[in-house]
Amino acid sequence: MNKNVLIAIVVILVLVVLGVGGYMLLNNNKEVKSIDIDAAGQTLANTTPFNEMATMDITTEELSSLYGINTDNVEKTVGKMPMMNVQASMYVLIQAKDGTVETVREELNKYAQQYEEQWSMYLPEQYELVQNRKMGVVGNTVYMIIAENAETLEQEITK
């Protein structure tokens, strides 16, 4: 073999090794995290304030009428809402179907804004809870937590 062919082969091999190595490094940390919404819902239900207040379950069937969320985009829902309108604390975890996470997130955010507006004219301490709500997305799960300890609860279900 002549020298130029040997150099070309070495260069190609180095580029291939660098390319494969770079690809593996970049994609190694892209493990899709997810939330087991049944376990997370149980954790939240057994934690203050939800274990101390009268609540009703939020089910997938109620998402459309109460929250304005298109249930065609939903696999499963777990949540609790106050039974009486003297407390704003609530949580909802929605497992969205593939490709619909952003739509579900936008619909839940729209509901959260309406909920905040509703509480803006009623009980200031509850209004503050709604303003400080925690919302997010983990994998295909969209969630909202409204409670005094919302940040702690969010950390608990997303760890």
C-alpha positions as CSV (number, residue, x, y, z in Angstrom):
1,M,0.0,0.0,0.0
2,N,1.2,3.4,-0.7
3,K,1.6,6.0,2.0
4,N,-1.4,8.2,1.0
5,V,-3.9,5.3,1.1
6,L,-2.6,4.3,4.5
7,I,-3.0,7.9,5.8
8,A,-6.6,8.1,4.4
9,I,-7.5,4.8,6.1
10,V,-6.1,6.0,9.4
11,V,-8.0,9.3,9.1
12,I,-11.3,7.6,8.2
13,L,-10.9,5.2,11.2
14,V,-10.2,8.1,13.6
15,L,-13.2,10.0,12.3
16,V,-15.4,6.9,12.7
17,V,-14.2,6.2,16.2
18,L,-14.7,9.9,17.2
19,G,-18.2,9.9,15.6
20,V,-19.3,6.7,17.3
21,G,-17.8,7.8,20.7
22,G,-19.4,11.3,20.4
23,Y,-22.8,9.8,19.5
24,M,-22.7,7.4,22.5
25,L,-21.7,10.2,24.9
26,L,-24.5,12.5,23.7
27,N,-27.2,9.8,23.8
28,N,-26.1,8.1,26.9
29,N,-27.7,10.7,29.2
30,K,-30.9,10.9,27.2
31,E,-32.7,8.2,29.2
32,V,-36.3,9.3,29.2
33,K,-37.3,9.8,32.8
34,S,-40.9,9.1,33.7
35,I,-43.2,9.3,36.7
36,D,-45.2,6.4,38.0
37,I,-48.4,8.4,38.4
38,D,-50.1,5.9,40.6
39,A,-47.1,5.8,43.1
40,A,-46.7,9.6,42.9
41,G,-50.5,10.1,43.4
42,Q,-50.4,7.8,46.5
43,T,-47.3,9.7,47.8
44,L,-49.1,13.1,47.4
45,A,-52.4,11.8,48.8
46,N,-50.7,10.6,52.0
47,T,-48.9,13.9,52.5
48,T,-50.0,17.2,54.1
49,P,-52.2,18.9,53.2
50,F,-54.0,16.2,51.1
51,N,-54.2,13.7,54.0
52,E,-55.8,16.3,56.2
53,M,-58.5,17.8,54.0
54,A,-61.7,16.6,52.4
55,T,-60.9,15.9,48.7
56,M,-62.4,14.3,45.6
57,D,-60.6,12.3,43.0
58,I,-59.7,13.9,39.7
59,T,-60.2,11.3,37.0
60,T,-59.7,11.3,33.3
61,E,-63.4,11.6,32.7
62,E,-63.5,14.9,34.6
63,L,-60.6,16.5,32.8
64,S,-62.8,17.6,29.9
65,S,-65.6,19.2,31.8
66,L,-63.7,20.6,34.7
67,Y,-60.3,21.4,33.3
68,G,-60.9,21.8,29.5
69,I,-58.4,19.1,28.7
70,N,-59.0,17.0,25.6
71,T,-59.2,13.4,27.0
72,D,-58.3,12.0,23.6
73,N,-54.8,13.0,24.5
74,V,-54.7,11.4,27.9
75,E,-53.7,7.8,28.9
76,K,-54.3,8.2,32.6
77,T,-55.0,10.7,35.3
78,V,-54.5,10.8,39.1
79,G,-55.3,13.8,41.3
80,K,-57.2,15.3,44.2
81,M,-59.1,18.5,44.4
82,P,-60.8,20.1,47.4
83,M,-64.3,19.1,48.2
84,M,-65.2,22.6,49.4
85,N,-64.2,25.9,47.9
86,V,-62.4,27.1,51.0
87,Q,-59.1,25.5,50.1
88,A,-57.2,25.8,46.9
89,S,-54.8,22.9,47.4
90,M,-54.9,20.3,44.7
91,Y,-52.8,18.1,42.5
92,V,-53.2,16.5,39.2
93,L,-50.9,14.2,37.3
94,I,-51.7,13.5,33.7
95,Q,-50.1,10.8,31.6
96,A,-50.3,12.2,28.0
97,K,-50.4,10.0,24.9
98,D,-47.2,10.1,22.8
99,G,-47.0,13.3,20.8
100,T,-49.6,15.2,22.9
101,V,-47.6,16.3,25.9
102,E,-47.2,19.9,24.8
103,T,-51.0,20.2,24.1
104,V,-51.9,18.7,27.5
105,R,-49.4,21.0,29.2
106,E,-50.9,24.1,27.4
107,E,-54.4,23.0,28.4
108,L,-53.5,22.5,32.0
109,N,-51.7,25.8,32.1
110,K,-54.8,27.5,30.7
111,Y,-56.8,25.9,33.5
112,A,-54.2,27.0,36.1
113,Q,-54.6,30.6,35.0
114,Q,-58.4,30.4,35.3
115,Y,-58.0,28.8,38.7
116,E,-55.7,31.6,39.8
117,E,-58.1,34.2,38.5
118,Q,-60.9,32.6,40.4
119,W,-58.9,32.7,43.7
120,S,-57.7,36.3,43.1
121,M,-61.1,37.5,44.4
122,Y,-61.3,35.2,47.4
123,L,-59.2,34.1,50.4
124,P,-55.8,35.8,49.9
125,E,-53.8,33.0,51.6
126,Q,-55.3,30.5,49.2
127,Y,-54.7,32.8,46.2
128,E,-51.0,32.9,47.2
129,L,-50.9,29.1,47.1
130,V,-52.3,29.1,43.6
131,Q,-49.9,31.7,42.5
132,N,-47.0,29.6,43.8
133,R,-48.2,26.4,42.2
134,K,-45.6,24.0,40.7
135,M,-46.2,22.7,37.2
136,G,-44.0,20.7,35.0
137,V,-43.4,17.8,32.6
138,V,-41.5,14.6,33.2
139,G,-41.5,12.3,30.2
140,N,-45.1,12.0,29.2
141,T,-46.5,13.2,32.5
142,V,-47.8,16.7,33.0
143,Y,-48.4,17.8,36.6
144,M,-49.6,20.6,38.7
145,I,-49.3,20.9,42.5
146,I,-51.0,23.6,44.6
147,A,-50.1,23.4,48.3
148,E,-48.0,25.2,50.9
149,N,-45.3,22.6,50.4
150,A,-45.7,22.4,46.6
151,E,-41.9,22.7,46.0
152,T,-41.1,19.8,48.4
153,L,-43.9,17.7,46.9
154,E,-42.7,18.4,43.4
155,Q,-39.2,17.2,44.4
156,E,-40.6,14.1,46.0
157,I,-42.4,12.9,42.8
158,T,-39.8,14.0,40.3
159,K,-36.7,12.5,41.9
